[in-house]
Amino acid sequence: MSDTPIPTMPQGSLYRLFLAEREEVLKHKWLKSEEAGHDVGLESALVDWTKDHREKWRLDYLKTLR
């Protein structure tokens, strides 16, 4: 196991995190769809965003809560 501390969130902010992530996924879907010239679909955008962007986004988001 790593000794790196896991960032935590203030109590009660889990729903706000969900809403913020949802907003980012929808923005990502829009950008990917514009780039592709057609709707790429929510599932595809969600998988792509989670794989390529979520970790950095989440760390940045958690920093704003402190």
Secondary structure, 3 states (H helix, E strand, C coil): CCCCCCCCCCCCCHHHHHHHHHHHHHHHHHHHHHHHCCCCCHHHHHHHHHHHCHHHHHHHHHHHCC
